[in-house]
């Protein structure tokens, strides 16, 4: 039989649960926390006192409530004092943000990169410089409690090894360990797949908030998918599930960076759209925006290209809807603009090829977090330790700095 949890274990769980409520929802009254957690008010008082002493939350009187009696104090996350650094490695850009406890983006920066292979050492050096810039912008008494990276490829999250990044030319790169060493912050750098993290961000803070069954499709040069089933991120045997960009939608179609042909990302991603429009623009958001704008002004070639890409995207979405029966499919990255400009084709294809029982309730939506989705997902990954064991995480951080 499993031993009953000790008082210290119960306290740690309750501290973590309370901090997660405040991190997710922002200002929450003590009374609401007591009701949500099923604890009495004296226990909530003890927990909030501990978290406030650690500098993780603050307490203040609420505004006018209109109710008689003594108002319950409101507990707020200390967003400016406790933060993480979130990094994003896309096929054509690097981005960084400082994200406060509670999910607020305090600072952000991004730099475009040319397409093709990236040297891992160059990327690590550039990300480290961006992270240091974020840390330097924080107040002197603020604490960085984690670093998270969203990466556009297959990642082994346990140790941050990039198993395969087809659009960057990376195979089995010890990315997390090398960036941890380069930053030397006394913090492990956590690395996850960008689409998986985008899915978690949209479920926690975006258009899919609270949904148990959600698919997030992230587009840049490639297309990745984050799939949440019954509230859990679908990982697969090795943690590499969700590589929907390499689903074949057009056998014998355009060559893909993975070595196959007719993959969803080859037909419906940036490169597929640019080729269909007969352009030679370098891949990136600007190229997609230019084609969408041309189509809106009546350019027949641009309009036909978006219709064609919308058809292939619709085939992919119909397949995913049939297999996973999600309540929502969210389009992020450049797929946000592609979907908005080709929604009729995507919806038509889902209506024709999706099974009625699964398509009738699915909602197709664009990302509410837009360009921040993967960064916010990386931040949530970076907050994992402090949201699991708040006081112990801070004590380890302080010991590392001593």
C-alpha positions as CSV (number, residue, x, y, z in Angstrom):
1,X,0.0,0.0,0.0
2,X,1.1,3.5,-0.8
3,X,2.0,5.6,2.3
4,X,-0.2,8.5,3.1
5,X,1.4,11.9,2.2
6,X,3.2,13.6,5.0
7,X,2.2,17.1,6.2
8,X,5.1,18.6,4.3
9,X,4.0,16.9,1.1
10,X,0.4,18.1,1.6
11,X,1.6,21.7,2.2
12,X,3.8,21.6,-0.9
13,X,0.9,20.4,-3.0
14,X,-1.4,23.0,-1.6
15,X,1.1,25.8,-2.2
16,X,1.6,24.6,-5.8
17,X,-2.2,24.4,-6.4
18,X,-2.8,27.9,-5.0
19,X,0.0,29.4,-7.0
20,X,-1.3,27.7,-10.2
21,X,-4.7,29.3,-9.7
22,X,-3.1,32.7,-9.3
23,X,-0.8,32.2,-12.2
24,X,-3.6,31.1,-14.5
25,X,-6.3,33.5,-13.4
26,X,-4.5,36.6,-12.1
27,X,-6.0,38.3,-9.1
28,X,-8.1,35.8,-7.0
29,X,-9.7,36.5,-3.7
30,X,-8.9,34.3,-0.7
31,X,-12.5,33.4,-0.5
32,X,-12.6,32.2,-4.1
33,X,-9.3,30.2,-3.5
34,X,-10.8,28.5,-0.4
35,X,-13.9,27.5,-2.4
36,X,-11.9,26.2,-5.4
37,X,-9.4,24.3,-3.4
38,X,-11.9,23.0,-0.8
39,X,-9.8,24.4,2.1
40,X,-10.8,26.5,5.1
41,X,-9.8,30.2,5.2
42,X,-7.2,29.8,7.9
43,X,-5.3,27.3,5.7
44,X,-5.6,29.6,2.7
45,X,-4.2,32.4,4.9
46,X,-1.2,30.3,5.9
47,X,-0.5,29.4,2.3
48,X,-0.8,32.9,0.9
49,X,1.4,34.1,3.8
50,X,4.1,31.7,2.8
51,X,3.9,32.6,-0.9
52,X,3.9,36.3,-0.1
53,X,7.0,35.9,2.1
54,X,8.7,34.2,-0.8
55,X,7.9,37.1,-3.1
56,X,5.7,35.1,-5.4
57,X,2.4,36.8,-4.6
58,X,1.1,39.9,-3.0
59,X,-2.2,40.6,-1.2
60,X,-4.3,43.7,-1.3
61,X,-7.8,44.9,-0.6
62,X,-10.2,44.6,-3.6
63,X,-12.0,47.5,-5.2
64,X,-15.6,48.3,-4.3
65,X,-17.5,45.0,-4.0
66,X,-21.0,46.4,-3.2
67,X,-21.3,43.8,-0.4
68,X,-21.6,44.2,3.3
69,X,-19.0,42.9,5.7
70,X,-15.3,42.6,5.6
71,X,-14.0,42.0,2.0
72,X,-11.7,39.1,1.3
73,X,-8.1,40.0,0.4
74,X,-7.1,39.6,-3.3
75,X,-4.1,37.5,-4.1
76,X,-2.0,38.6,-7.1
77,X,1.0,37.1,-8.9
78,X,4.2,39.1,-8.5
79,X,4.6,39.5,-12.3
80,X,7.4,42.1,-12.2
81,X,9.5,40.3,-9.6
82,X,9.2,36.7,-10.7
83,X,9.6,35.8,-14.3
84,X,10.9,33.4,-16.9
85,X,12.8,33.8,-20.2
86,X,10.9,32.3,-23.1
87,X,12.8,31.6,-26.4
88,X,11.5,30.5,-29.8
89,X,13.5,28.9,-32.6
90,X,11.5,29.1,-35.8
91,X,12.7,28.1,-39.3
92,X,13.1,31.8,-40.2
93,X,13.3,33.7,-36.9
94,X,14.6,33.7,-33.4
95,X,12.5,35.4,-30.6
96,X,12.7,36.0,-26.9
97,X,10.5,37.3,-24.2
98,X,10.5,38.0,-20.5
99,X,7.2,36.6,-19.1
100,X,6.0,37.4,-15.6
101,X,4.3,35.1,-13.2
102,X,0.7,35.2,-14.3
103,X,1.5,35.0,-18.0
104,X,2.1,38.7,-18.8
105,X,4.6,39.4,-21.6
106,X,6.9,42.1,-20.1
107,X,9.5,42.4,-22.8
108,X,10.0,40.8,-26.3
109,X,12.4,40.9,-29.1
110,X,12.8,39.0,-32.4
111,X,15.2,38.7,-35.2
112,X,14.7,37.3,-38.7
113,X,17.0,34.6,-40.0
114,X,17.7,33.5,-43.6
115,X,16.2,30.2,-44.6
116,X,18.2,27.0,-44.7
117,X,20.4,25.3,-42.2
118,X,21.4,27.0,-38.9
119,X,24.6,26.2,-37.2
120,X,23.7,25.1,-33.6
121,X,26.5,27.0,-32.0
122,X,25.4,30.2,-33.8
123,X,21.8,29.7,-32.7
124,X,22.9,29.0,-29.1
125,X,25.1,32.1,-28.9
126,X,22.3,34.3,-30.4
127,X,19.7,32.9,-28.0
128,X,22.0,33.4,-25.0
129,X,22.5,37.0,-26.0
130,X,18.8,37.6,-26.3
131,X,18.1,35.9,-22.9
132,X,20.8,38.1,-21.3
133,X,19.1,41.1,-22.8
134,X,15.8,40.1,-21.3
135,X,17.4,39.5,-17.8
136,X,19.2,42.8,-18.0
137,X,15.9,44.6,-18.6
138,X,14.4,43.2,-15.3
139,X,14.4,45.1,-12.0
140,X,17.5,44.3,-9.8
141,X,15.3,42.5,-7.2
142,X,13.5,40.4,-9.8
143,X,14.2,36.7,-10.1
144,X,14.3,34.5,-13.2
145,X,12.9,31.1,-12.2
146,X,13.2,29.3,-15.5
147,X,14.1,29.3,-19.2
148,X,11.9,27.6,-21.8
149,X,12.5,27.1,-25.5
150,X,10.0,26.4,-28.3
151,X,11.7,24.6,-31.1
152,X,10.5,23.9,-34.7
153,X,11.3,20.2,-34.8
154,X,11.2,16.9,-32.9
155,X,12.4,17.3,-29.3
156,X,13.2,14.8,-26.6
157,X,11.8,16.9,-23.7
158,X,13.5,14.8,-21.0
159,X,16.9,16.2,-21.9
160,X,16.3,18.9,-24.5
161,X,17.9,17.0,-27.4
162,X,16.7,18.0,-30.8
163,X,16.2,14.6,-32.5
164,X,15.3,16.1,-35.9
165,X,14.9,19.6,-37.2
166,X,14.4,19.1,-41.0
167,X,14.1,22.8,-41.9
168,X,17.3,23.7,-39.9
169,X,19.4,20.6,-40.8
170,X,19.7,19.5,-37.1
171,X,19.9,15.8,-36.1
172,X,20.5,14.7,-32.5
173,X,21.7,18.1,-31.2
174,X,22.1,18.4,-27.4
175,X,20.4,21.8,-27.6
176,X,19.1,22.1,-24.0
177,X,22.3,21.0,-22.3
178,X,24.4,23.3,-24.5
179,X,22.2,26.4,-24.0
180,X,22.1,25.6,-20.2
181,X,25.9,25.6,-20.2
182,X,26.1,28.8,-22.2
183,X,23.7,30.8,-20.0
184,X,25.2,29.5,-16.7
185,X,22.1,30.7,-14.7
186,X,21.9,27.7,-12.4
187,X,18.7,26.8,-14.2
188,X,18.0,23.9,-16.6
189,X,16.8,25.1,-20.0
190,X,13.6,23.2,-20.8
191,X,13.0,22.6,-24.5
192,X,9.7,21.5,-26.2
193,X,8.2,21.3,-29.7
194,X,6.8,24.6,-30.8
195,X,3.4,23.3,-31.9
196,X,2.9,21.3,-28.7
197,X,3.7,24.4,-26.6
198,X,1.4,26.5,-28.8
199,X,-1.4,24.1,-28.1
200,X,-0.8,24.3,-24.4
201,X,-0.7,28.1,-24.6
202,X,-4.0,28.3,-26.5
203,X,-5.6,25.9,-24.1
204,X,-4.4,27.8,-21.0
205,X,-4.6,31.4,-22.2
206,X,-6.0,31.6,-25.7
207,X,-9.0,30.8,-27.9
208,X,-9.2,27.2,-26.7
209,X,-9.1,28.1,-23.0
210,X,-10.3,25.2,-20.9
211,X,-11.0,22.8,-23.8
212,X,-10.1,19.1,-23.2
213,X,-9.8,18.2,-27.0
214,X,-7.9,20.7,-29.1
215,X,-5.6,20.7,-32.1
216,X,-3.2,23.6,-32.7
217,X,-1.6,23.8,-36.1
218,X,1.4,26.1,-36.3
219,X,2.8,27.2,-39.7
220,X,6.0,28.7,-40.8
221,X,8.3,27.1,-43.4
222,X,7.0,23.8,-41.9
223,X,3.7,22.9,-40.2
224,X,3.6,21.3,-36.8
225,X,0.6,20.1,-34.7
226,X,0.0,20.1,-31.0
227,X,-2.8,17.6,-30.1
228,X,-4.6,17.7,-26.8
229,X,-6.8,14.7,-26.1
230,X,-9.0,14.4,-22.9
231,X,-6.9,17.2,-21.4
232,X,-3.5,15.6,-22.1
233,X,-1.0,16.5,-24.7
234,X,-0.5,13.6,-27.1
235,X,3.1,12.6,-27.0
236,X,3.4,9.1,-28.4
237,X,5.9,6.4,-27.6
238,X,9.0,8.7,-27.8
239,X,7.2,12.0,-27.2
240,X,7.3,12.9,-30.9
241,X,3.6,12.6,-31.7
242,X,1.9,15.4,-33.6
243,X,4.1,15.7,-36.6
244,X,1.1,16.3,-38.7
245,X,3.0,18.4,-41.2
246,X,4.4,15.2,-42.7
247,X,0.9,13.7,-43.3
248,X,0.7,12.9,-47.0
249,X,-2.2,14.9,-48.6
250,X,-1.0,14.9,-52.2
251,X,0.9,11.7,-53.2
252,X,3.6,12.6,-55.8
253,X,3.2,16.3,-55.0
254,X,5.8,18.9,-54.0
255,X,9.1,17.6,-52.4
256,X,9.3,18.1,-48.6
257,X,12.4,18.7,-46.5
258,X,11.8,15.4,-44.8
259,X,12.6,13.6,-48.0
260,X,9.0,12.6,-48.9
261,X,6.6,14.3,-51.3
262,X,3.1,15.8,-51.0
263,X,3.4,16.4,-47.2
264,X,0.9,18.8,-45.7
265,X,3.6,21.4,-45.0
266,X,5.0,21.1,-48.5
267,X,1.6,21.8,-50.0
268,X,0.0,24.2,-47.5
269,X,2.9,25.9,-45.7
270,X,4.8,29.1,-46.7
271,X,6.8,27.5,-49.4
272,X,3.8,25.8,-51.0
273,X,1.9,29.1,-51.1
274,X,4.8,31.0,-52.5
275,X,5.3,28.4,-55.2
276,X,1.6,28.3,-56.1
277,X,1.6,32.1,-56.4
278,X,4.6,31.9,-58.8
279,X,6.7,34.1,-56.6
280,X,10.4,34.0,-55.6
281,X,10.0,35.9,-52.3
282,X,12.1,34.5,-49.4
283,X,9.9,32.6,-47.0
284,X,8.5,34.4,-44.0
285,X,5.5,36.3,-42.7
286,X,6.1,39.1,-45.1
287,X,5.8,36.8,-48.1
288,X,2.6,35.4,-46.9
289,X,1.2,38.8,-46.1
290,X,2.1,40.1,-49.5
291,X,0.2,37.2,-51.3
292,X,-2.8,37.7,-49.0
293,X,-2.9,41.4,-49.7
294,X,-2.5,40.8,-53.5
295,X,-5.4,38.4,-53.4
296,X,-7.5,40.9,-51.5
297,X,-6.8,43.6,-54.2
298,X,-8.0,41.2,-56.9
299,X,-4.8,39.5,-58.1
300,X,-6.2,36.3,-59.7
301,X,-2.9,34.4,-59.4
302,X,-2.6,35.1,-55.7
303,X,-6.3,34.3,-55.1
304,X,-6.0,31.0,-57.0
305,X,-2.8,30.1,-55.0
306,X,-4.7,30.7,-51.7
307,X,-7.6,28.6,-53.0
308,X,-5.2,25.7,-53.9
309,X,-3.4,25.9,-50.6
310,X,-6.7,26.0,-48.8
311,X,-7.8,22.8,-50.5
312,X,-4.7,21.0,-49.3
313,X,-5.0,22.4,-45.8
314,X,-8.6,21.3,-45.8
315,X,-7.7,17.8,-46.6
316,X,-5.3,17.7,-43.7
317,X,-7.8,19.2,-41.3
318,X,-10.5,16.8,-42.4
319,X,-8.1,13.9,-41.7
320,X,-7.3,15.2,-38.2
321,X,-10.9,15.9,-37.4
322,X,-11.8,12.3,-38.4
323,X,-9.0,10.8,-36.3
324,X,-9.1,12.9,-33.1
325,X,-12.6,14.3,-32.9
326,X,-11.5,17.7,-31.5
327,X,-13.8,20.4,-30.3
328,X,-11.6,23.0,-31.9
329,X,-8.8,23.3,-34.5
330,X,-6.7,26.5,-34.0
331,X,-4.5,27.9,-36.8
332,X,-1.4,29.7,-35.6
333,X,1.8,31.2,-37.1
334,X,1.5,32.0,-40.8
335,X,-1.4,29.5,-41.0
336,X,-3.4,32.1,-39.2
337,X,-3.3,34.4,-42.2
338,X,-3.5,31.5,-44.7
339,X,-6.6,30.2,-43.1
340,X,-8.3,33.6,-42.9
341,X,-7.7,34.0,-46.6
342,X,-8.8,30.5,-47.6
343,X,-11.4,29.6,-45.0
344,X,-14.1,28.8,-47.5
345,X,-11.9,26.2,-49.1
346,X,-10.9,24.7,-45.8
347,X,-14.4,24.6,-44.4
348,X,-15.8,23.1,-47.7
349,X,-13.2,20.3,-47.7
350,X,-13.9,19.5,-44.0
351,X,-17.6,19.5,-44.8
352,X,-17.1,17.0,-47.7
353,X,-14.4,14.8,-46.2
354,X,-15.1,15.0,-42.5
355,X,-17.4,12.4,-41.0
356,X,-20.7,14.1,-40.0
357,X,-20.6,12.9,-36.4
358,X,-17.2,14.5,-35.8
359,X,-17.3,17.6,-38.0
360,X,-20.7,18.8,-36.8
361,X,-19.4,20.2,-33.5
362,X,-15.8,21.1,-34.4
363,X,-14.9,24.8,-34.5
364,X,-12.2,26.2,-36.7
365,X,-10.5,29.3,-35.2
366,X,-7.4,31.4,-35.5
367,X,-5.0,31.8,-32.6
368,X,-5.9,34.4,-30.0
369,X,-2.3,34.7,-29.0
370,X,-1.1,35.2,-32.6
371,X,2.7,35.6,-32.8
372,X,3.1,35.1,-29.0
373,X,1.5,31.6,-28.9
374,X,4.8,29.6,-29.0
375,X,6.6,32.0,-26.7
376,X,3.8,31.9,-24.1
377,X,3.9,28.1,-24.4
378,X,7.7,28.1,-23.8
379,X,7.1,30.3,-20.8
380,X,4.5,27.9,-19.3
381,X,7.1,25.1,-19.8
382,X,9.7,27.3,-17.9
383,X,7.3,27.9,-15.0
384,X,6.8,24.2,-14.5
385,X,9.3,23.8,-11.6
386,X,8.1,26.8,-9.6
387,X,4.5,25.8,-10.1
388,X,5.2,22.3,-8.9
389,X,7.2,23.1,-5.8
390,X,7.3,26.9,-5.3
391,X,9.4,27.3,-2.2
392,X,11.9,24.6,-3.0
393,X,12.5,25.9,-6.5
394,X,13.2,29.4,-5.1
395,X,15.6,28.0,-2.4
396,X,17.5,26.1,-5.1
397,X,17.7,29.2,-7.2
398,X,19.0,31.3,-4.3
399,X,21.6,28.6,-3.4
400,X,22.8,28.6,-7.0
401,X,23.3,32.4,-6.9
402,X,25.1,32.3,-3.5
